[in-house]
Amino acid sequence: MATRSGSAAGPRVFVLTGAGISAESGIPTFRGVNGLWNGWRIEEVASPRAFERDPLLVWRFYSERRAGARDKEPHAGHRALAELEAALGERMFLCTQNVDHLHERAGSRRVAHMHGRLFQSRCSQPRCTLEPFDDDRVYLERDSLPTCPRCGSLVRPHICWFGEVPFELERIEAALLACDLCLVVGTSGVVYPAAGFVEVAASKGARTVYIGPEEPGNSEAFDELVHGPASVRLPEVVAGLMR
């Protein structure tokens, strides 16, 4: 697979992964559950307003997601990206829309989680200085809801909710503008800003490739479409890059 020439040190690769890569490991997508959870629309349990109205409902939703993702294993596609990172080092930038920890479990060390991390929590008070912290507990009862050790406010999942700005956008944009190859894996291509990343990379001359079983909504923006499950096709693409 050709890329543009890149720097003297070698080409720079930007990778964006979406829900499709995690679905192969058994983590359902929002679309896969018809956008509903226990009769609630996802937007009604994944927003700041929802947390203000009923923090227990929100925590039950994310506790269920934690319990469901805890034992899921990365597949060959995740491992292939970890191998590519090991080979390219800082010349590879891995950005994911997913909140699970499958990339890390596969061995990736530098992952930009633009929508947050399922197994982290943070203070719900924006001005609080408490940093996000690792947290794999589940909270199913009102008296178990965690509070901040610094300010006493309720602790919330470290997730980018509907209506909030995704994380690390400046770093992501810089990596997009510098890349020679943009690989997009398992995304719907309709959720912004991520759906627009391919156009940013292409504007600077990067080659753009999509990998996934379904046609993305922004398919016309790619130089190449590689159809098939990420667990099969992604290792093939990575092997070609490694050669």
Sequence and secondary structure as in RCSB ss.txt:
>XXXX:A:sequence
MATRSGSAAGPRVFVLTGAGISAESGIPTFRGVNGLWNGWRIEEVASPRAFERDPLLVWRFYSERRAGARDKEPH
AGHRALAELEAALGERMFLCTQNVDHLHERAGSRRVAHMHGRLFQSRCSQPRCTLEPFDDDRVYLERDSLPTCPR
CGSLVRPHICWFGEVPFELERIEAALLACDLCLVVGTSGVVYPAAGFVEVAASKGARTVYIGPEEPGNSEAFDEL
VHGPASVRLPEVVAGLMR
>XXXX:A:secstr
      BTTB  EEEEE HHHHHTTT   TGGGTTEETTEEGGGTSSHHHHHH HHHHHHHHHHHHHHHTT    
HHHHHHHHHHHHHGGGEEEEES  SSHHHHHT   EEETTEEEEEEEESSTT     EE      SGGG  B TT
T  BEEEEE  TTS  TTHHHHHHHHHH SEEEEES  S STTGGGHHHHHHHTT EEEEEESS  TTGGG SEE
EES HHHHHHHHHHHHH 
